[in-house]
Amino acid sequence: MSVGAVSRSAYQVATEFDRAPLAYTLSALAAVVYVFITYTLVRGGETARRAALVCCAAELVGVLTVGTWTLVDPGSFPDATVWSKYGFGYVFIPVLLPVTGILWLRKARTAARRPSPA
């Protein structure tokens, strides 16, 4: 998802930014968030896990906010973003990813706190 979002937003910003600056800026923001979450998950550790959890929550807020905005005022988005209509163009993966990430990170924290069997 990170590679796809970065590629798509880089192309859109480079070639069509003047057509839909808000949509393309939000797509670029989503790409940055995806890359950061991926980095923190690969890095590991409690601080990285917390950073990933904050980013997943921010991503979910972004998807819900922009998704609702695109339904209420579609004229503000002449072109779709990754978050448009809650990720409809991406089979709702943009709304499912942060939810799945939050659940997985919470489960990983709980598993890390459990004492290992002796």
Secondary structure as GFF3:
##gff-version 3
##sequence-region A 1 118
A	DSSP	alpha_helix	2	16	.	.	.	ID=ss1
A	DSSP	three_ten_helix	17	19	.	.	.	ID=ss2
A	DSSP	alpha_helix	21	43	.	.	.	ID=ss3
A	DSSP	alpha_helix	46	72	.	.	.	ID=ss4
A	DSSP	three_ten_helix	74	76	.	.	.	ID=ss5
A	DSSP	three_ten_helix	84	90	.	.	.	ID=ss6
A	DSSP	alpha_helix	93	113	.	.	.	ID=ss7
###
